């Protein structure tokens, strides 16, 4: 099935809203068309298609600007994709738990059915189970996180799955900047027209407060996403701040290296605690650990207060710990030592 045929009929026929700033850019001249205030520093609506920011991302990622969509965080990207492709109460989506919980929330919001095929014991794709499933069901979309959240690993088997899956395949690479020497699936965009790769400026770039997610796909998919999104989904301020950060990429790369060193420091330090049963390998900026009793340890740290993430509901007795500053890690280790002495 061609990608075009996967798009909802009403979206194919949709006449998108034509905003004032999509017709005329508010840079020079007199603008009396959008009922904006004539006064103020940010009185004009932002560029609805973020052209300058996309050009910079295009150069960094070596992807044409017309193949880039920017959303208010990756969550908006996923929501827009569901609204473009998935018919409520009719179509279905496939996910691979344990994974990012927002996938299921967005599917419920958009009233689409959910299929789940758990990752195997190594947190990789269970290809025999997937192959058997696809003989009976054909979901219109699949979402996979790699490096995966909350497990932290690069998921194996994705290329094989891409070859067998005919729906829209979304690979969420929110943590890809921490996966040293592990290439992004951006390299497969031209090979698989049904592939969408999602990335973000929230993690490695340290811009979570700006809420800027990036989607990379075939031009046709991006055009439909632009039809569906809200006209001014990223503010002028956030676009400018993102541009400043991207133009200073070397600073970010140095911070990523420091975060990875902190992650390794944290990993080594956690090995000495008797209540830590397993430390899972990580290609992200966090570490997942299995402990004797996740709920009790989580509550003890919370009383400090020191907040980590309890993932017991997804993987029994596991906690996810972000690789923060070394001083923050040292504080965590101090309190873990106190807990160890008390036990």
Buried (B, 14 or more C-beta within 10 A) or exposed (E): EEBEEBBBEEBEEBEBEEBBBBEEBBEEEEBEEBEBEEEEEEEBBBBBBBEBBBEBBBEEBEBEBBBBBBBBBBBBBBBBBBBBBBBEEEBBBBBBBBBBBBBBEBBEEBEBBEBEBEBBEEBBBBBEEBEEBBEEEBBBBBBBBBBBBBBBBBBBBBEEBBEEBBBBBBBBBBBBBBBEEEEBBBEBBEEBBBBBBBBBBBBBBBBEEBBBBBBBBBEBBBEBBBBBBEBBBBBBEBBBBBBEBBEEEEEBEEEBEEBBEBBEBBBEBBEEBEBBEEBBEBBBBBBBBBBEEBEBBBEBBEEEEBEBBBBBEBBEBBBBBBBBEEEBBEBBBEBBEEBEEEE
